[in-house]
């Protein structure tokens, strides 16, 4: 009896699927202890750093109690607001500071499992509602930066590799190294001073104008472009330099490899050798960073959003750290760390798609 080759190939294929599935299941299970370790560490830090929501509330209450002296002396008189031990105990109980750190963390973790991130000590609103209200701005800039980075940097890196040590390579390298050396928020400040304040070509800040809802579709598009052009440039500066040089150096390494010279010796043109062999292999380092950018989709940048007054998640996180709004800080950390851990798994998937040599064991 002649055995069908497909029958013998079927167990091998099933075994490969089982290996890949078990690998990613193990990686997903490792997300749980890693997530607990990250959030527990930050939770403990927020408990022991000086200053907290209670101290902030007392300081604000003292500032509100400041009265201008009508006697003409121009002095400011502060009325201390004494609180009894019972009142302080009630405040600590309200904010959960009356329990041990591990007990408070376990209670917080139990709420997180039920998608409850707690209540802000500054805005007195659910943390998840605050985060959801800021997500559209950060996701817009995250997605725009992601696509523009890949659309610009990959072709530019390829051109620089193919035109190594030419005038084009030298000129573009100057701009790339300057962009890499200067932080994005510094570039943002420079752009605001020059193009928004001096020439008044762009607005000084904000995501859209106050009358955005009253504009036509074309007017809304123009208004959005005017408000987002400068922040996008500031976002792109750092990623632009790193990604371009990564593509260039990786492609140059593969162009010098033996398999490319062998392909050309067999009659394959240089263009086809680059596109069919070298380019795919040079994209492997980029695939490793693909999943890591996912957290940037929602996180944004603390400093860039502060410079341009963008009401996104980055600005919310920055204000929460300054104001000691710990539930918001830990809530943002929980979301971004979870996305980053999932992004690591997606990076492995991207590498496996690009590089057939990768085996999951």
C-alpha positions as CSV (number, residue, x, y, z in Angstrom):
1,X,0.0,0.0,0.0
2,X,1.4,3.4,-1.0
3,X,1.2,5.9,1.8
4,X,0.1,9.4,0.9
5,X,3.0,11.9,1.7
6,X,0.4,14.4,3.0
7,X,-0.5,11.9,5.8
8,X,3.0,12.0,7.1
9,X,3.3,15.7,6.8
10,X,0.1,16.2,8.8
11,X,1.6,15.2,12.2
12,X,4.6,17.5,11.7
13,X,2.3,20.4,10.9
14,X,0.1,19.7,13.9
15,X,3.2,19.5,16.1
16,X,4.4,22.9,14.8
17,X,1.1,24.5,15.6
18,X,1.2,23.0,19.1
19,X,4.7,24.3,19.7
20,X,3.8,27.9,18.6
21,X,0.6,27.9,20.6
22,X,2.2,26.6,23.8
23,X,5.0,29.2,23.4
24,X,2.6,32.1,23.2
25,X,0.5,30.7,26.0
26,X,3.6,30.6,28.2
27,X,4.4,34.2,27.2
28,X,0.9,35.3,28.1
29,X,1.1,33.6,31.5
30,X,4.4,35.4,32.2
31,X,2.6,38.7,31.7
32,X,0.7,38.2,35.0
33,X,3.7,38.1,37.4
34,X,5.6,40.8,35.4
35,X,2.6,43.1,35.6
36,X,2.2,42.4,39.3
37,X,5.9,43.1,39.9
38,X,5.8,46.4,38.0
39,X,2.7,47.8,39.6
40,X,3.6,46.6,43.1
41,X,7.0,48.4,43.0
42,X,5.4,51.7,41.9
43,X,2.6,51.2,44.4
44,X,5.1,50.9,47.3
45,X,7.1,53.9,46.0
46,X,3.9,56.1,46.0
47,X,3.3,55.2,49.6
48,X,6.7,56.2,50.9
49,X,7.6,59.3,48.8
50,X,7.1,62.6,50.7
51,X,3.8,64.4,50.1
52,X,0.5,62.8,49.2
53,X,-3.1,63.6,48.6
54,X,-3.8,64.4,52.2
55,X,-0.8,66.8,52.5
56,X,-1.8,68.3,49.1
57,X,-5.4,68.9,50.3
58,X,-4.2,70.5,53.5
59,X,-1.8,72.8,51.6
60,X,-4.6,73.8,49.2
61,X,-6.9,74.5,52.1
62,X,-4.3,76.8,53.7
63,X,-3.8,78.6,50.5
64,X,-7.5,79.1,50.1
65,X,-7.6,80.5,53.7
66,X,-5.1,83.2,52.9
67,X,-6.7,86.6,53.1
68,X,-5.5,89.9,52.0
69,X,-4.9,92.2,55.0
70,X,-7.3,95.2,54.4
71,X,-5.3,97.4,56.8
72,X,-3.1,98.6,53.9
73,X,0.0,96.8,54.9
74,X,-0.2,94.5,51.8
75,X,0.5,91.4,53.9
76,X,-1.1,88.0,53.5
77,X,-2.5,86.3,56.7
78,X,-2.6,82.5,56.8
79,X,-5.2,80.9,59.0
80,X,-4.0,77.4,60.1
81,X,-6.6,74.7,59.8
82,X,-6.1,72.4,62.7
83,X,-7.4,68.8,62.2
84,X,-7.9,66.4,65.0
85,X,-6.5,63.0,65.0
86,X,-9.9,61.6,64.3
87,X,-10.3,63.7,61.2
88,X,-6.9,62.7,59.9
89,X,-7.7,59.1,60.6
90,X,-10.9,59.5,58.6
91,X,-9.0,61.0,55.7
92,X,-6.4,58.2,55.8
93,X,-9.2,55.6,55.8
94,X,-10.9,57.4,52.9
95,X,-7.8,57.3,50.7
96,X,-6.8,53.8,51.9
97,X,-3.7,54.8,53.8
98,X,-4.8,53.2,57.0
99,X,-4.0,49.7,55.8
100,X,-0.6,48.0,55.3
101,X,0.9,48.4,51.8
102,X,0.4,44.8,50.7
103,X,-3.2,44.8,51.9
104,X,-3.9,48.1,50.0
105,X,-2.2,46.7,46.9
106,X,-4.3,43.5,46.9
107,X,-7.5,45.5,47.3
108,X,-6.4,47.7,44.3
109,X,-5.5,44.6,42.3
110,X,-8.9,43.1,43.0
111,X,-10.5,46.3,41.6
112,X,-8.3,46.3,38.6
113,X,-9.4,42.7,37.7
114,X,-13.0,44.1,37.7
115,X,-11.8,47.0,35.5
116,X,-12.0,49.5,38.3
117,X,-8.9,51.7,38.5
118,X,-10.1,53.7,41.5
119,X,-11.0,57.3,42.0
120,X,-8.8,60.4,41.3
121,X,-7.9,62.3,44.5
122,X,-7.7,65.5,42.5
123,X,-10.7,65.4,40.1
124,X,-12.8,63.1,42.3
125,X,-13.8,61.1,39.1
126,X,-13.2,57.5,38.2
127,X,-9.7,57.0,36.9
128,X,-10.9,55.0,33.9
129,X,-13.3,57.8,32.9
130,X,-10.4,60.3,33.0
131,X,-8.1,58.1,31.0
132,X,-10.8,57.4,28.4
133,X,-11.4,61.2,27.9
134,X,-7.7,61.7,27.2
135,X,-7.2,58.7,24.9
136,X,-8.3,60.2,21.6
137,X,-5.6,62.9,21.6
138,X,-2.8,60.5,22.5
139,X,-3.9,57.8,20.2
140,X,-4.1,60.3,17.3
141,X,-0.5,61.3,17.8
142,X,0.6,57.8,18.5
143,X,-0.8,56.4,15.3
144,X,0.3,59.4,13.2
145,X,3.8,59.1,14.5
146,X,3.9,55.4,14.0
147,X,2.8,55.5,10.3
148,X,4.8,58.5,9.4
149,X,7.9,57.0,11.0
150,X,7.7,53.8,9.0
151,X,6.6,55.5,5.8
152,X,9.5,58.0,5.9
153,X,12.3,56.1,7.7
154,X,12.3,52.8,5.8
155,X,12.6,54.4,2.3
156,X,15.1,57.0,3.6
157,X,17.2,54.3,5.2
158,X,17.2,52.2,2.0
159,X,18.2,55.2,-0.1
160,X,21.0,56.1,2.4
161,X,22.3,52.5,2.3
162,X,22.3,52.4,-1.5
163,X,23.9,55.8,-1.7
164,X,26.4,55.3,1.1
165,X,29.1,58.1,1.3
166,X,27.4,60.2,-1.3
167,X,26.4,63.8,-0.9
168,X,22.8,62.7,-0.3
169,X,24.0,60.4,2.5
170,X,26.1,63.1,4.1
171,X,23.5,65.9,4.0
172,X,20.7,63.7,5.4
173,X,23.0,62.4,8.1
174,X,23.6,65.9,9.4
175,X,19.8,66.4,9.9
176,X,19.4,62.9,11.4
177,X,22.2,63.4,14.0
178,X,21.0,66.8,14.9
179,X,17.5,65.4,15.4
180,X,18.9,62.6,17.5
181,X,20.9,64.9,19.7
182,X,18.1,67.4,20.4
183,X,15.2,66.2,22.6
184,X,11.7,66.3,21.1
185,X,10.3,68.8,23.7
186,X,13.2,71.2,23.0
187,X,12.4,71.0,19.3
188,X,8.8,71.7,20.2
189,X,9.8,74.8,22.2
190,X,11.9,76.1,19.3
191,X,9.0,75.5,16.8
192,X,6.6,77.3,19.0
193,X,8.8,80.3,19.4
194,X,9.7,80.5,15.7
195,X,6.5,79.5,13.8
196,X,3.8,80.1,16.3
197,X,4.9,83.1,18.2
198,X,7.1,85.0,15.7
199,X,5.6,84.2,12.3
200,X,2.1,83.2,13.7
201,X,1.7,80.5,11.1
202,X,0.5,78.0,13.6
203,X,-1.5,78.2,16.9
204,X,0.4,78.3,20.2
205,X,-1.2,75.1,21.5
206,X,-4.2,73.0,21.9
207,X,-5.5,70.1,19.8
208,X,-8.3,72.0,18.0
209,X,-9.7,75.5,18.1
210,X,-12.5,76.5,20.4
211,X,-15.0,76.9,17.5
212,X,-14.0,73.5,16.0
213,X,-17.6,72.1,16.2
214,X,-18.9,75.1,14.2
215,X,-16.5,74.6,11.3
216,X,-17.2,72.8,8.0
217,X,-15.5,69.5,7.2
218,X,-12.8,71.2,5.2
219,X,-12.4,73.8,8.0
220,X,-12.1,71.1,10.6
221,X,-9.4,69.3,8.5
222,X,-7.4,72.5,8.1
223,X,-7.8,73.4,11.8
224,X,-6.6,69.9,12.9
225,X,-3.6,70.1,10.5
226,X,-2.6,73.5,11.8
227,X,-2.8,72.4,15.5
228,X,-1.0,69.0,15.0
229,X,1.8,69.8,12.6
230,X,4.3,71.2,15.1
231,X,3.6,68.5,17.8
232,X,4.0,65.8,15.1
233,X,7.4,67.2,14.1
234,X,8.5,67.1,17.8
235,X,7.3,63.5,18.1
236,X,9.0,62.4,15.0
237,X,12.5,63.8,15.7
238,X,13.7,61.1,18.0
239,X,12.0,58.1,16.3
240,X,13.0,59.4,12.9
241,X,16.7,59.3,13.6
242,X,16.8,55.9,15.3
243,X,14.7,54.1,12.8
244,X,16.4,55.5,9.7
245,X,19.9,54.6,10.9
246,X,18.6,51.1,12.0
247,X,17.3,50.5,8.5
248,X,20.5,51.8,6.8
249,X,23.0,49.9,8.9
250,X,21.0,46.7,8.7
251,X,20.6,46.8,5.0
252,X,24.3,47.6,4.5
253,X,25.3,44.6,6.5
254,X,23.1,42.3,4.4
255,X,24.3,43.9,1.1
256,X,27.8,42.8,2.1
257,X,26.7,39.2,2.9
258,X,27.7,36.2,0.8
259,X,24.2,35.2,-0.2
260,X,23.6,38.6,-2.0
261,X,26.8,38.2,-3.9
262,X,25.9,34.7,-4.8
263,X,22.4,35.7,-6.0
264,X,24.0,38.4,-8.2
265,X,26.6,35.9,-9.5
266,X,23.8,33.6,-10.6
267,X,22.4,36.4,-12.8
268,X,20.0,38.2,-10.5
269,X,20.1,42.0,-10.9
270,X,21.3,44.2,-8.1
271,X,17.8,45.7,-7.7
272,X,16.1,42.3,-7.5
273,X,18.8,41.0,-5.1
274,X,18.1,44.0,-2.8
275,X,14.3,43.8,-2.9
276,X,14.0,40.0,-2.8
277,X,16.8,39.0,-0.4
278,X,18.6,41.8,1.5
279,X,15.6,44.0,2.2
280,X,13.5,41.4,3.9
281,X,16.3,40.3,6.1
282,X,17.2,43.9,7.0
283,X,13.6,44.4,8.3
284,X,14.1,41.9,11.1
285,X,15.6,44.5,13.6
286,X,12.6,46.8,12.8
287,X,10.2,43.9,13.5
288,X,11.6,43.5,17.0
289,X,10.6,47.1,17.8
290,X,7.2,46.9,16.2
291,X,5.3,45.8,19.3
292,X,7.2,48.1,21.7
293,X,5.6,51.1,20.0
294,X,2.1,50.0,21.0
295,X,2.4,51.6,24.4
296,X,3.3,54.9,22.7
297,X,0.0,54.7,20.9
298,X,-1.8,55.7,24.1
299,X,0.9,57.1,26.3
300,X,2.1,60.1,24.3
301,X,4.8,62.2,25.8
302,X,4.7,64.0,29.1
303,X,6.9,66.9,28.0
304,X,5.7,67.3,24.4
305,X,2.0,67.4,25.5
306,X,2.9,69.9,28.2
307,X,4.8,72.2,25.8
308,X,1.9,72.2,23.3
309,X,-0.9,72.1,25.9
310,X,-2.3,68.9,24.4
311,X,-5.0,67.5,26.6
312,X,-3.8,63.9,26.3
313,X,-2.8,61.0,28.5
314,X,0.8,62.3,28.7
315,X,-0.3,65.7,30.2
316,X,-2.7,63.9,32.5
317,X,0.1,61.7,33.8
318,X,2.5,64.7,34.2
319,X,-0.1,66.7,36.2
320,X,-1.0,63.6,38.3
321,X,2.7,63.1,39.3
322,X,3.0,66.8,40.2
323,X,-0.3,66.8,42.1
324,X,0.4,63.5,43.8
325,X,-2.7,62.0,42.3
326,X,-1.5,58.4,42.8
327,X,-4.6,56.5,41.6
328,X,-4.3,58.2,38.2
329,X,-0.5,57.6,38.1
330,X,-0.9,53.9,38.9
331,X,-3.9,53.5,36.6
332,X,-1.9,55.0,33.7
333,X,1.1,52.8,34.6
334,X,-1.1,49.7,34.7
335,X,-2.4,50.3,31.2
336,X,0.9,51.2,29.6
337,X,2.8,48.4,31.2
338,X,0.2,45.8,30.1
339,X,0.3,47.2,26.6
340,X,4.1,47.1,26.6
341,X,4.1,43.4,27.7
342,X,1.6,42.4,25.1
343,X,3.7,44.4,22.6
344,X,6.7,42.2,23.3
345,X,4.7,39.2,22.3
346,X,3.6,40.9,19.1
347,X,7.2,41.7,18.4
348,X,8.0,38.0,18.5
349,X,5.2,37.3,16.1
350,X,6.5,40.0,13.7
351,X,10.0,38.5,13.9
352,X,8.7,35.0,13.1
353,X,6.8,36.4,10.1
354,X,9.9,38.2,8.7
355,X,12.5,35.6,9.7
356,X,11.7,32.0,8.8
357,X,14.7,30.8,10.8
358,X,13.0,31.6,14.1
359,X,11.6,28.6,15.9
360,X,9.5,28.7,19.0
361,X,10.5,26.2,21.7
